[in-house]
Amino acid sequence: MIKILAVDMDGTCLDSDGKMAPETVEALREASERGVLVVPTTGRNVNCLPKALKNQDFYRYIISSNGSLVVDTAEGKTVFEACFDSETGAEILEKTKGMLIFKAAHINRDFYTQGRILQMVVKKFFKDNSVNIVYVRNLKRFIRKNKTQIEEFQFFYKEDESYREKLKKILSDYPDITVAHSKGYAEIYNKKGSKGTALLALGESLGITADEIACIGDEENDISMFDVAGLPMAMGNAIDAIKERAKVILPTNDEKGVVTAVYDYILR
């Protein structure tokens, strides 16, 4: 029996226009009412959850920043945390200084951008899904001065394989740090804070085993939860690495694949 359903947001619950269909919301609500713990599991920070979910009461736990943080919204506490320290973050920012990329960070559940241009772009992307997108002039100086713990870096760049290789080489000096790429950006976070690790930590805290966990996703940052969940389900628009690990291939995000997952595989 499935007791936890971990659902990715972008490319999974959200369609190509970044919207969540009412049918998707209602399917997740029904799963919750039937005793399944619905857990939004996302690369977004807590304060940038999709608007369609923000005022809903059918979920309690959120896995954010690719697993760096698990929040209990009912009690307002952190269930699990795996960030990286300010000095490591500052070193990575210094080593990527010459690369033509925009840089942002998730810190204390908020979204920090280096420069106003990226702040405006991010606000336009998230629209009314965002809270507290903070602009800082120099991200490296800011995190060093405030000695902040970093949930995640997001580096936005022109889609080019050379950027992936450069980042890979730079991050090879940090065995505890990993990177997941999507189209045009990379997410950098603590290996101990992957979606898969966070899912297992949440399950353990609730007495739920991996076999009782289902997940739905589409991108590279979802691989870790596909490797641990008992029922991994890939969206029809997912990358090949996700589909290869899936037990079920669903319709695409534009075809409301999450609705199919809930009614045909979770509740049936």
C-alpha atoms as a printed R data frame, in Angstrom:
    type eleno elety resid chain resno      x      y       z
1   ATOM     1    CA   MET     A     1  0.000  0.000   0.000
2   ATOM     2    CA   ILE     A     2  1.316  3.452  -0.930
3   ATOM     3    CA   LYS     A     3  1.452  5.810   2.040
4   ATOM     4    CA   ILE     A     4  3.538  8.684   0.593
5   ATOM     5    CA   LEU     A     5  3.150 10.213  -2.863
6   ATOM     6    CA   ALA     A     6  6.056 12.553  -3.670
7   ATOM     7    CA   VAL     A     7  5.213 14.816  -6.600
8   ATOM     8    CA   ASP     A     8  7.617 17.037  -8.491
9   ATOM     9    CA   MET     A     9  6.302 20.456  -9.552
10  ATOM    10    CA   ASP     A    10  7.817 21.887 -12.769
11  ATOM    11    CA   GLY     A    11  7.331 19.566 -15.723
12  ATOM    12    CA   THR     A    12  5.182 17.240 -13.616
13  ATOM    13    CA   CYS     A    13  2.298 18.909 -11.777
14  ATOM    14    CA   LEU     A    14  2.726 22.072 -13.854
15  ATOM    15    CA   ASP     A    15  2.034 22.118 -17.579
16  ATOM    16    CA   SER     A    16  4.198 23.746 -20.243
17  ATOM    17    CA   ASP     A    17  2.719 27.154 -19.345
18  ATOM    18    CA   GLY     A    18  3.681 26.742 -15.704
19  ATOM    19    CA   LYS     A    19  0.093 26.208 -14.551
20  ATOM    20    CA   MET     A    20 -1.454 23.451 -12.442
21  ATOM    21    CA   ALA     A    21 -4.770 22.186 -13.778
22  ATOM    22    CA   PRO     A    22 -7.726 22.080 -11.351
23  ATOM    23    CA   GLU     A    23 -8.032 18.352 -12.122
24  ATOM    24    CA   THR     A    24 -4.482 17.816 -10.856
25  ATOM    25    CA   VAL     A    25 -5.221 19.682  -7.628
26  ATOM    26    CA   GLU     A    26 -8.407 17.685  -7.059
27  ATOM    27    CA   ALA     A    27 -6.689 14.365  -7.761
28  ATOM    28    CA   LEU     A    28 -4.013 15.152  -5.163
29  ATOM    29    CA   ARG     A    29 -6.690 16.250  -2.720
30  ATOM    30    CA   GLU     A    30 -8.581 12.982  -3.170
31  ATOM    31    CA   ALA     A    31 -5.391 10.982  -2.638
32  ATOM    32    CA   SER     A    32 -4.886 12.865   0.626
33  ATOM    33    CA   GLU     A    33 -8.481 12.271   1.727
34  ATOM    34    CA   ARG     A    34 -7.996  8.566   1.050
35  ATOM    35    CA   GLY     A    35 -5.041  8.428   3.462
36  ATOM    36    CA   VAL     A    36 -2.042  9.060   1.197
37  ATOM    37    CA   LEU     A    37  0.481 11.670   2.356
38  ATOM    38    CA   VAL     A    38  0.901 13.984  -0.639
39  ATOM    39    CA   VAL     A    39  4.334 15.613  -0.508
40  ATOM    40    CA   PRO     A    40  5.292 18.404  -2.946
41  ATOM    41    CA   THR     A    41  8.916 17.551  -3.795
42  ATOM    42    CA   THR     A    42 10.621 20.291  -5.728
43  ATOM    43    CA   GLY     A    43 13.779 22.119  -6.668
44  ATOM    44    CA   ARG     A    44 11.975 25.341  -5.761
45  ATOM    45    CA   ASN     A    45 12.435 26.934  -2.373
46  ATOM    46    CA   VAL     A    46  9.550 26.789   0.113
47  ATOM    47    CA   ASN     A    47  8.292 30.290  -0.649
48  ATOM    48    CA   CYS     A    48  8.039 29.672  -4.397
49  ATOM    49    CA   LEU     A    49  5.555 26.812  -4.370
50  ATOM    50    CA   PRO     A    50  2.968 27.103  -7.173
51  ATOM    51    CA   LYS     A    51  0.076 29.410  -6.305
52  ATOM    52    CA   ALA     A    52 -2.409 26.576  -6.910
53  ATOM    53    CA   LEU     A    53 -0.972 24.749  -3.877
54  ATOM    54    CA   LYS     A    54 -0.271 27.619  -1.509
55  ATOM    55    CA   ASN     A    55 -3.756 27.855  -0.026
56  ATOM    56    CA   GLN     A    56 -4.464 24.132  -0.041
57  ATOM    57    CA   ASP     A    57 -4.703 22.082   3.153
58  ATOM    58    CA   PHE     A    58 -4.239 18.559   1.777
59  ATOM    59    CA   TYR     A    59 -0.479 18.386   2.301
60  ATOM    60    CA   ARG     A    60  1.586 18.777   5.452
61  ATOM    61    CA   TYR     A    61  5.190 18.182   4.410
62  ATOM    62    CA   ILE     A    62  7.213 19.936   1.698
63  ATOM    63    CA   ILE     A    63 10.529 18.731   0.308
64  ATOM    64    CA   SER     A    64 12.212 21.795  -1.182
65  ATOM    65    CA   SER     A    65 15.499 22.863  -2.776
66  ATOM    66    CA   ASN     A    66 15.971 19.347  -4.188
67  ATOM    67    CA   GLY     A    67 15.849 17.727  -0.764
68  ATOM    68    CA   SER     A    68 18.001 20.153   1.174
69  ATOM    69    CA   LEU     A    69 15.023 20.956   3.379
70  ATOM    70    CA   VAL     A    70 11.951 19.050   4.595
71  ATOM    71    CA   VAL     A    71  9.405 21.276   6.319
72  ATOM    72    CA   ASP     A    72  6.443 20.287   8.488
73  ATOM    73    CA   THR     A    73  3.949 23.056   7.668
74  ATOM    74    CA   ALA     A    74  1.555 22.012  10.432
75  ATOM    75    CA   GLU     A    75  4.085 22.553  13.199
76  ATOM    76    CA   GLY     A    76  6.306 25.034  11.390
77  ATOM    77    CA   LYS     A    77  9.438 22.989  11.986
78  ATOM    78    CA   THR     A    78 12.239 21.479   9.951
79  ATOM    79    CA   VAL     A    79 12.108 17.686   9.720
80  ATOM    80    CA   PHE     A    80 15.343 17.281   7.748
81  ATOM    81    CA   GLU     A    81 18.082 19.638   6.585
82  ATOM    82    CA   ALA     A    82 21.245 19.145   4.509
83  ATOM    83    CA   CYS     A    83 22.724 22.462   3.423
84  ATOM    84    CA   PHE     A    84 26.309 23.457   2.733
85  ATOM    85    CA   ASP     A    85 28.351 26.109   4.500
86  ATOM    86    CA   SER     A    86 29.024 29.679   3.426
87  ATOM    87    CA   GLU     A    87 32.758 29.188   2.816
88  ATOM    88    CA   THR     A    88 32.157 26.290   0.415
89  ATOM    89    CA   GLY     A    89 29.537 28.387  -1.338
90  ATOM    90    CA   ALA     A    90 31.858 31.366  -1.592
91  ATOM    91    CA   GLU     A    91 34.620 29.220  -3.089
92  ATOM    92    CA   ILE     A    92 32.274 27.818  -5.745
93  ATOM    93    CA   LEU     A    93 31.111 31.331  -6.630
94  ATOM    94    CA   GLU     A    94 34.709 32.485  -6.931
95  ATOM    95    CA   LYS     A    95 35.696 29.575  -9.178
96  ATOM    96    CA   THR     A    96 32.744 30.219 -11.504
97  ATOM    97    CA   LYS     A    97 33.348 33.979 -11.617
98  ATOM    98    CA   GLY     A    98 34.592 33.988 -15.198
99  ATOM    99    CA   MET     A    99 31.670 31.978 -16.565
100 ATOM   100    CA   LEU     A   100 28.861 33.880 -18.310
101 ATOM   101    CA   ILE     A   101 26.099 32.762 -15.965
102 ATOM   102    CA   PHE     A   102 23.482 34.335 -13.709
103 ATOM   103    CA   LYS     A   103 23.638 33.132 -10.113
104 ATOM   104    CA   ALA     A   104 21.018 32.666  -7.408
105 ATOM   105    CA   ALA     A   105 20.759 30.895  -4.057
106 ATOM   106    CA   HIS     A   106 18.121 29.455  -1.746
107 ATOM   107    CA   ILE     A   107 18.826 30.741   1.766
108 ATOM   108    CA   ASN     A   108 16.506 30.521   4.780
109 ATOM   109    CA   ARG     A   109 13.621 29.416   2.516
110 ATOM   110    CA   ASP     A   110 13.921 32.533   0.339
111 ATOM   111    CA   PHE     A   111 15.325 33.133  -3.157
112 ATOM   112    CA   TYR     A   112 18.370 35.405  -3.488
113 ATOM   113    CA   THR     A   113 19.570 36.677  -6.867
114 ATOM   114    CA   GLN     A   114 22.872 38.284  -7.758
115 ATOM   115    CA   GLY     A   115 21.874 41.388  -9.694
116 ATOM   116    CA   ARG     A   116 18.569 43.082 -10.455
117 ATOM   117    CA   ILE     A   117 18.301 41.665 -13.968
118 ATOM   118    CA   LEU     A   118 18.035 38.105 -12.666
119 ATOM   119    CA   GLN     A   119 15.657 39.270  -9.926
120 ATOM   120    CA   MET     A   120 13.301 40.684 -12.577
121 ATOM   121    CA   VAL     A   121 13.601 37.576 -14.752
122 ATOM   122    CA   VAL     A   122 12.861 35.255 -11.819
123 ATOM   123    CA   LYS     A   123  9.878 37.358 -10.716
124 ATOM   124    CA   LYS     A   124  8.526 37.234 -14.260
125 ATOM   125    CA   PHE     A   125  8.989 33.458 -14.367
126 ATOM   126    CA   PHE     A   126  7.371 32.752 -10.996
127 ATOM   127    CA   LYS     A   127  4.764 35.543 -11.358
128 ATOM   128    CA   ASP     A   128  2.510 35.330  -8.294
129 ATOM   129    CA   ASN     A   129  4.049 32.013  -7.221
130 ATOM   130    CA   SER     A   130  6.933 33.751  -5.476
131 ATOM   131    CA   VAL     A   131  7.544 35.369  -2.118
132 ATOM   132    CA   ASN     A   132 10.692 37.259  -1.086
133 ATOM   133    CA   ILE     A   133 12.893 37.186  -4.171
134 ATOM   134    CA   VAL     A   134 15.769 39.176  -2.707
135 ATOM   135    CA   TYR     A   135 18.344 41.088  -4.732
136 ATOM   136    CA   VAL     A   136 21.965 41.301  -3.552
137 ATOM   137    CA   ARG     A   137 24.765 43.055  -5.418
138 ATOM   138    CA   ASN     A   138 27.394 40.396  -4.695
139 ATOM   139    CA   LEU     A   139 26.247 36.944  -3.620
140 ATOM   140    CA   LYS     A   140 29.684 35.754  -2.551
141 ATOM   141    CA   ARG     A   141 30.214 38.776  -0.305
142 ATOM   142    CA   PHE     A   142 26.717 38.434   1.137
143 ATOM   143    CA   ILE     A   143 27.009 34.790   2.185
144 ATOM   144    CA   ARG     A   144 30.505 35.284   3.615
145 ATOM   145    CA   LYS     A   145 29.433 38.313   5.638
146 ATOM   146    CA   ASN     A   146 26.299 36.635   6.995
147 ATOM   147    CA   LYS     A   147 27.806 33.128   7.279
148 ATOM   148    CA   THR     A   148 24.624 31.700   5.814
149 ATOM   149    CA   GLN     A   149 23.841 28.046   5.291
150 ATOM   150    CA   ILE     A   150 22.982 27.471   1.634
151 ATOM   151    CA   GLU     A   151 20.148 25.169   0.622
152 ATOM   152    CA   GLU     A   152 20.987 25.354  -3.074
153 ATOM   153    CA   PHE     A   153 22.647 27.379  -5.820
154 ATOM   154    CA   GLN     A   154 20.951 27.900  -9.160
155 ATOM   155    CA   PHE     A   155 23.148 28.874 -12.090
156 ATOM   156    CA   PHE     A   156 21.374 30.021 -15.249
157 ATOM   157    CA   TYR     A   157 23.316 29.824 -18.505
158 ATOM   158    CA   LYS     A   158 22.996 29.521 -22.259
159 ATOM   159    CA   GLU     A   159 22.312 25.890 -23.127
160 ATOM   160    CA   ASP     A   160 25.784 24.671 -23.988
161 ATOM   161    CA   GLU     A   161 27.472 21.374 -23.177
162 ATOM   162    CA   SER     A   162 30.716 23.222 -22.392
163 ATOM   163    CA   TYR     A   163 29.115 24.849 -19.350
164 ATOM   164    CA   ARG     A   164 28.155 21.459 -17.978
165 ATOM   165    CA   GLU     A   165 31.711 20.227 -18.372
166 ATOM   166    CA   LYS     A   166 33.189 23.340 -16.733
167 ATOM   167    CA   LEU     A   167 30.837 23.030 -13.757
168 ATOM   168    CA   LYS     A   168 31.541 19.331 -13.453
169 ATOM   169    CA   LYS     A   169 35.278 20.000 -13.318
170 ATOM   170    CA   ILE     A   170 34.912 22.770 -10.720
171 ATOM   171    CA   LEU     A   171 32.619 20.724  -8.493
172 ATOM   172    CA   SER     A   172 34.907 17.679  -8.645
173 ATOM   173    CA   ASP     A   173 36.896 19.409  -5.881
174 ATOM   174    CA   TYR     A   174 33.842 19.145  -3.594
175 ATOM   175    CA   PRO     A   175 32.897 15.484  -3.057
176 ATOM   176    CA   ASP     A   176 29.917 16.402  -0.853
177 ATOM   177    CA   ILE     A   177 28.362 18.665  -3.509
178 ATOM   178    CA   THR     A   178 26.349 17.482  -6.499
179 ATOM   179    CA   VAL     A   179 24.742 19.134  -9.510
180 ATOM   180    CA   ALA     A   180 21.577 18.443 -11.500
181 ATOM   181    CA   HIS     A   181 21.040 20.049 -14.898
182 ATOM   182    CA   SER     A   182 17.819 21.127 -16.554
183 ATOM   183    CA   LYS     A   183 17.340 23.138 -19.725
184 ATOM   184    CA   GLY     A   184 19.398 26.278 -19.295
185 ATOM   185    CA   TYR     A   185 20.243 25.988 -15.621
186 ATOM   186    CA   ALA     A   186 22.015 23.908 -13.026
187 ATOM   187    CA   GLU     A   187 21.061 23.216  -9.406
188 ATOM   188    CA   ILE     A   188 23.953 22.722  -6.982
189 ATOM   189    CA   TYR     A   189 23.327 21.213  -3.564
190 ATOM   190    CA   ASN     A   190 24.611 18.915  -0.817
191 ATOM   191    CA   LYS     A   191 24.639 15.237  -1.861
192 ATOM   192    CA   LYS     A   192 23.064 14.396   1.484
193 ATOM   193    CA   GLY     A   193 20.191 16.674   0.555
194 ATOM   194    CA   SER     A   194 18.913 14.935  -2.573
195 ATOM   195    CA   LYS     A   195 15.204 14.332  -3.083
196 ATOM   196    CA   GLY     A   196 15.787 10.624  -2.489
197 ATOM   197    CA   THR     A   197 17.625 11.142   0.809
198 ATOM   198    CA   ALA     A   198 14.970 13.590   1.992
199 ATOM   199    CA   LEU     A   199 12.175 11.160   1.088
200 ATOM   200    CA   LEU     A   200 13.778  8.343   3.038
201 ATOM   201    CA   ALA     A   201 14.382 10.656   6.015
202 ATOM   202    CA   LEU     A   202 10.742 11.760   5.999
203 ATOM   203    CA   GLY     A   203  9.561  8.166   5.677
204 ATOM   204    CA   GLU     A   204 11.761  7.048   8.553
205 ATOM   205    CA   SER     A   205 10.442  9.831  10.785
206 ATOM   206    CA   LEU     A   206  6.894  8.612  10.068
207 ATOM   207    CA   GLY     A   207  7.584  4.870  10.192
208 ATOM   208    CA   ILE     A   208  7.035  4.484   6.444
209 ATOM   209    CA   THR     A   209  9.276  2.222   4.369
210 ATOM   210    CA   ALA     A   210 10.632  2.858   0.855
211 ATOM   211    CA   ASP     A   211  8.256  0.230  -0.569
212 ATOM   212    CA   GLU     A   212  5.352  2.353   0.651
213 ATOM   213    CA   ILE     A   213  6.552  5.451  -1.222
214 ATOM   214    CA   ALA     A   214  5.557  6.456  -4.754
215 ATOM   215    CA   CYS     A   215  7.072  9.338  -6.700
216 ATOM   216    CA   ILE     A   216  6.406 11.203  -9.942
217 ATOM   217    CA   GLY     A   217  9.006 13.240 -11.811
218 ATOM   218    CA   ASP     A   218 10.556 14.198 -15.108
219 ATOM   219    CA   GLU     A   219 14.059 15.663 -14.761
220 ATOM   220    CA   GLU     A   220 17.600 14.873 -13.648
221 ATOM   221    CA   ASN     A   221 17.014 16.194 -10.128
222 ATOM   222    CA   ASP     A   222 14.332 13.515  -9.657
223 ATOM   223    CA   ILE     A   223 16.665 10.563 -10.269
224 ATOM   224    CA   SER     A   224 17.588 10.105  -6.600
225 ATOM   225    CA   MET     A   225 13.976  9.606  -5.531
226 ATOM   226    CA   PHE     A   226 13.383  7.236  -8.442
227 ATOM   227    CA   ASP     A   227 16.269  5.151  -7.120
228 ATOM   228    CA   VAL     A   228 14.672  4.732  -3.665
229 ATOM   229    CA   ALA     A   229 10.883  4.807  -4.119
230 ATOM   230    CA   GLY     A   230  8.916  1.579  -4.336
231 ATOM   231    CA   LEU     A   231  6.726  2.936  -7.139
232 ATOM   232    CA   PRO     A   232  8.573  5.434  -9.382
233 ATOM   233    CA   MET     A   233  6.402  6.917 -12.148
234 ATOM   234    CA   ALA     A   234  7.801  8.980 -15.028
235 ATOM   235    CA   MET     A   235  5.967 11.678 -16.913
236 ATOM   236    CA   GLY     A   236  5.636 11.170 -20.658
237 ATOM   237    CA   ASN     A   237  7.793 14.268 -21.123
238 ATOM   238    CA   ALA     A   238 10.531 12.947 -18.804
239 ATOM   239    CA   ILE     A   239 14.161 12.559 -19.800
240 ATOM   240    CA   ASP     A   240 15.356  9.070 -20.741
241 ATOM   241    CA   ALA     A   241 17.271  8.548 -17.478
242 ATOM   242    CA   ILE     A   242 13.995  8.943 -15.568
243 ATOM   243    CA   LYS     A   243 11.986  6.701 -17.885
244 ATOM   244    CA   GLU     A   244 14.609  3.970 -17.605
245 ATOM   245    CA   ARG     A   245 14.152  3.908 -13.807
246 ATOM   246    CA   ALA     A   246 10.348  4.076 -13.853
247 ATOM   247    CA   LYS     A   247  7.879  1.258 -13.260
248 ATOM   248    CA   VAL     A   248  5.147  3.317 -14.930
249 ATOM   249    CA   ILE     A   249  5.247  5.793 -17.842
250 ATOM   250    CA   LEU     A   250  2.437  8.339 -17.544
251 ATOM   251    CA   PRO     A   251  0.964 10.808 -20.038
252 ATOM   252    CA   THR     A   252  2.806 14.140 -20.317
253 ATOM   253    CA   ASN     A   253  2.387 17.143 -18.037
254 ATOM   254    CA   ASP     A   254  0.207 18.783 -20.709
255 ATOM   255    CA   GLU     A   255 -1.990 15.665 -20.656
256 ATOM   256    CA   LYS     A   256 -2.405 15.746 -16.848
257 ATOM   257    CA   GLY     A   257 -0.241 12.692 -16.235
258 ATOM   258    CA   VAL     A   258 -0.409 13.184 -12.452
259 ATOM   259    CA   VAL     A   259 -4.183 12.667 -12.583
260 ATOM   260    CA   THR     A   260 -3.641  9.324 -14.309
261 ATOM   261    CA   ALA     A   261 -1.060  8.364 -11.697
262 ATOM   262    CA   VAL     A   262 -3.407  9.069  -8.790
263 ATOM   263    CA   TYR     A   263 -6.510  7.326 -10.103
264 ATOM   264    CA   ASP     A   264 -4.967  4.444 -12.043
265 ATOM   265    CA   TYR     A   265 -2.008  3.522  -9.819
266 ATOM   266    CA   ILE     A   266 -2.348  5.052  -6.338
267 ATOM   267    CA   LEU     A   267 -6.038  4.801  -5.502
268 ATOM   268    CA   ARG     A   268 -7.149  1.902  -7.674
